[in-house]
Amino acid sequence: MVPIVHREQLSPSVTRLVLSAPRIAQVRKPGQFVIVRLRPGAERIPLTIADADPVAGTITLVVQAVGASTLDLAALRVGDALTDVAGPLGEPTELLPAGHAVCVGGGVGTAVVHPIARGLQERGVRVTSVIGGRTRDLVIYAEELARCGELIVCTDDGSAGRHGFVTDALGDLLTAGGVDRVYAVGPVPMMKAVSALAVKHGVPVVVSLNAIMVDGTGMCGGCRVIIGGETRYACVDGPEFDGARVDFDLLTDRLATYRAFEREAVDRRACRIERLADGAPAPAPAPAGAAR
């Protein structure tokens, strides 16, 4: 069992959980992830390690509650525990050795880009972080990324920072020149647009792909993506890839595969909670596999 030692609500749908996981905290590197299970038989949920403290023996996970499993995970409190946490998994980030890197984060992807920005800053690389959200309340990890270097905040409605999208700010930085590499994590359309901008300006770009994942060992094939016309597996070959070579359209199609099952799982969860509130016995949880 892996206990939760700290919990914080970052935005209406995003929760930060700090877990006691000493062995993972000691060896994890930027870009790697874990797969967690809330209880025996529950869905396996891949989550990037947003931070780690080897001295305290903790790792930090950031959860966006959008499906039944992530809603259950975000509902946990300090003192609750996960059945298991497997990791660290995936290939670490290939950090730029020197120069100027721009780290672009959108939505919950901002938490994922944080360890990359921190790792770059510790190497002495100049870091500019460009992060965004629809409104001020949806912008996360601003303080943490500000400690890694220059920070540019963008909001769709102009309620915080610059009015507009992260791609607008990135375009200005790339036009000004002097950027050696771009790292981007966030919604697929955002990463696709960021990659196109970087390619236009001749700057290498790295993206972290949130492919459907089950076992995390490359055996199930659920996380397969097309990179430069060849099949790769996000869990063992990634999750980070050259954004210029990613087939984003295929990734988008694959992510929509279980959309109907996701809605059904959320509806079943809501019914179960309603029955419990009314004092009636809840039906048995759905089998593992309902989407996150």
C-alpha positions in Angstrom: 0.0 0.0 0.0 1.2 3.5 -0.9 -0.1 6.2 1.4 -1.0 9.8 0.5 0.9 12.2 2.7 -0.3 15.5 1.1 -3.2 16.6 -1.0 -3.9 20.0 -2.7 -6.5 21.2 -5.1 -4.8 23.1 -7.9 -7.9 23.9 -9.9 -11.5 22.8 -10.0 -10.6 19.6 -11.8 -6.9 19.1 -11.0 -5.5 17.7 -7.8 -1.9 17.3 -6.5 -1.2 14.1 -4.6 2.1 13.5 -2.7 2.8 9.8 -2.1 5.2 8.1 0.1 7.3 6.0 -2.4 10.9 6.1 -1.3 12.4 3.7 -3.8 10.8 5.5 -6.8 11.8 8.9 -5.4 15.4 7.8 -5.3 15.8 6.8 -8.9 13.1 8.6 -10.9 14.3 11.0 -13.7 12.5 13.9 -15.5 9.9 12.6 -18.1 9.3 9.2 -16.4 5.9 8.0 -15.1 4.2 5.5 -12.8 1.2 3.4 -13.2 -1.1 3.4 -10.2 -4.1 1.3 -9.0 -6.5 2.6 -6.5 -7.7 -0.9 -5.4 -7.3 -4.5 -6.5 -9.0 -5.0 -9.8 -9.1 -1.2 -10.5 -8.0 0.4 -13.7 -4.3 1.0 -14.1 -3.7 4.7 -14.5 -0.4 6.1 -16.0 0.7 9.4 -14.4 3.9 11.4 -15.0 5.9 12.1 -11.9 5.6 15.8 -11.5 8.2 16.0 -8.7 10.2 13.9 -6.3 11.9 14.4 -3.0 14.5 11.6 -2.4 15.2 12.8 1.2 11.5 12.8 2.2 10.9 9.7 0.0 8.0 11.1 -1.8 6.8 11.6 -5.3 4.2 14.0 -6.6 1.4 13.1 -9.0 -1.0 15.6 -10.6 -4.5 14.1 -11.5 -7.0 15.7 -13.8 -10.4 14.2 -12.8 -12.2 13.5 -16.1 -13.2 9.9 -16.0 -14.5 7.5 -13.3 -11.0 6.2 -12.3 -9.4 9.7 -12.1 -12.5 11.0 -10.2 -12.0 8.3 -7.6 -8.3 9.0 -7.4 -8.8 12.7 -7.0 -11.4 12.1 -4.2 -8.7 10.5 -2.0 -7.6 12.2 1.2 -4.4 12.3 3.3 -4.1 9.0 5.0 -5.8 7.0 2.2 -3.6 4.7 0.2 -3.2 3.3 -3.3 -3.0 -0.5 -3.7 0.2 -0.2 -5.8 2.4 2.3 -7.7 4.7 0.8 -10.4 7.6 2.7 -11.7 9.5 4.6 -12.7 8.6 3.7 -16.3 9.4 5.1 -19.7 12.5 6.7 -21.0 13.8 9.8 -19.2 13.8 13.2 -21.0 16.8 13.9 -23.2 17.8 17.2 -21.6 19.4 19.9 -23.6 23.1 20.2 -22.4 23.3 23.9 -22.9 21.6 26.9 -24.5 18.0 28.1 -24.4 15.0 25.8 -24.0 11.4 26.7 -24.1 9.0 24.5 -22.1 5.4 24.8 -23.2 2.6 23.4 -20.9 -1.1 23.4 -21.5 -3.6 22.4 -18.9 -2.5 19.5 -16.7 0.5 19.1 -19.0 2.0 22.1 -17.2 2.7 19.8 -14.2 4.3 17.3 -16.6 6.6 19.9 -18.1 7.7 21.0 -14.6 10.3 18.3 -14.0 11.8 18.9 -17.4 12.2 22.6 -16.8 13.7 21.9 -13.4 16.1 19.4 -14.8 17.2 21.8 -17.5 17.7 24.7 -15.0 19.8 22.4 -12.7 22.1 21.9 -15.8 22.5 25.6 -16.2 20.3 25.8 -19.3 18.3 29.0 -19.8 14.7 28.1 -19.4 11.6 30.0 -20.6 8.3 28.4 -19.6 5.1 29.2 -21.5 2.0 27.9 -19.8 -1.7 28.4 -20.4 -5.3 27.8 -19.5 -8.7 29.0 -20.5 -9.0 31.2 -17.4 -6.8 32.2 -14.4 -8.3 29.5 -12.3 -7.1 26.8 -14.7 -3.5 27.8 -14.8 -1.3 25.6 -12.6 2.3 25.3 -11.5 3.1 29.0 -12.3 5.1 29.5 -9.0 7.1 26.3 -9.5 8.0 27.1 -13.1 8.8 30.7 -12.2 11.6 29.3 -10.0 13.1 27.6 -13.1 13.5 30.7 -15.2 11.4 33.2 -17.2 7.7 32.5 -17.1 5.0 33.6 -19.6 1.4 32.9 -18.6 -1.3 32.9 -21.3 -5.1 32.7 -20.8 -7.7 32.4 -23.5 -9.8 35.1 -21.8 -7.0 37.4 -20.7 -7.8 37.0 -17.0 -4.1 36.3 -16.2 -0.9 37.1 -18.0 -1.0 37.4 -21.8 -4.3 37.3 -23.6 -4.2 34.4 -26.1 -2.8 30.9 -26.7 0.6 29.5 -25.7 1.4 29.2 -29.4 1.1 33.0 -29.8 3.8 33.5 -27.2 5.9 30.6 -28.5 5.7 32.1 -32.0 7.1 35.4 -30.7 10.0 33.6 -29.0 10.9 31.5 -32.0 10.7 34.6 -34.3 13.1 36.5 -32.0 15.6 33.6 -32.4 18.0 32.0 -30.0 15.8 29.0 -29.0 17.7 25.7 -29.1 14.9 23.3 -28.3 11.2 23.2 -27.5 9.6 20.8 -25.0 5.8 20.6 -25.1 3.2 18.8 -23.0 -0.5 19.2 -23.1 -3.6 18.5 -25.2 -2.9 16.8 -28.6 -4.0 19.8 -30.7 -1.7 22.1 -28.7 1.3 19.8 -29.1 0.5 19.5 -32.8 0.4 23.2 -33.2 3.6 23.7 -31.2 5.4 21.1 -33.2 4.4 22.8 -36.5 5.7 26.2 -35.2 9.0 24.7 -34.1 9.5 22.9 -37.5 8.7 26.1 -39.3 11.5 27.9 -37.4 13.9 24.9 -37.7 14.0 24.3 -33.9 13.9 20.7 -32.6 10.8 19.9 -30.6 10.1 17.2 -28.0 6.5 16.2 -27.0 5.2 13.8 -24.3 2.4 11.6 -25.7 -0.6 10.7 -23.6 -1.4 7.5 -25.5 -3.9 4.9 -24.2 -1.8 2.6 -21.9 -2.6 -0.6 -20.0 0.5 -2.6 -18.8 3.3 -0.1 -19.3 5.7 -2.8 -20.5 5.1 -2.7 -24.3 3.2 -6.1 -24.2 -0.4 -4.9 -24.8 0.2 -2.6 -27.7 -2.4 -0.2 -26.6 0.0 2.8 -26.5 1.3 2.3 -30.0 2.0 5.5 -31.9 3.4 6.3 -35.4 6.7 8.1 -35.3 8.2 8.9 -38.7 6.1 6.3 -40.3 7.1 3.5 -37.9 5.3 2.0 -34.9 6.6 2.9 -31.5 5.2 2.2 -28.0 4.8 5.2 -25.7 5.3 3.2 -22.5 8.8 1.8 -23.4 10.0 3.9 -26.3 8.6 7.2 -24.9 6.5 8.8 -23.7 8.6 11.6 -25.3 9.2 11.7 -29.1 10.3 14.1 -31.8 7.3 16.2 -32.3 8.2 16.8 -36.0 7.8 13.0 -36.7 4.6 12.3 -34.7 1.4 11.3 -36.5 -0.9 13.5 -34.4 -4.0 12.7 -36.4 -3.7 9.0 -35.7 -3.0 9.6 -32.0 -6.2 11.8 -31.8 -8.3 9.0 -33.4 -6.9 6.3 -31.0 -7.6 8.5 -28.0 -11.2 8.6 -29.0 -11.6 4.8 -29.2 -13.1 4.3 -25.7 -15.0 7.6 -25.4 -18.4 6.0 -25.1 -17.1 3.6 -22.4 -15.6 6.6 -20.6 -19.1 8.3 -20.4 -20.7 5.1 -19.3 -18.2 4.6 -16.5 -18.7 8.2 -15.2 -22.5 7.6 -15.3 -22.2 4.4 -13.3 -20.0 6.1 -10.8 -22.5 8.9 -10.3 -25.3 6.4 -9.8 -23.2 4.5 -7.3 -22.6 7.7 -5.3 -26.2 8.7 -5.4 -27.3 5.3 -4.1 -24.8 5.5 -1.3 -26.1 9.0 -0.4 -29.6 7.6 -0.3 -28.5 4.7 2.0 -29.1 2.0 -0.6 -26.5 -0.7 -1.3 -24.3 0.3 -4.2 -23.9 -2.1 -7.2 -20.4 -3.7 -7.6 -17.9 -1.5 -9.4 -17.4 -2.1 -13.1 -14.5 -4.3 -14.2 -11.2 -2.8 -14.8 -10.8 -1.2 -18.2 -13.3 1.7 -18.0 -11.3 4.6 -19.2 -9.6 7.2 -17.1 
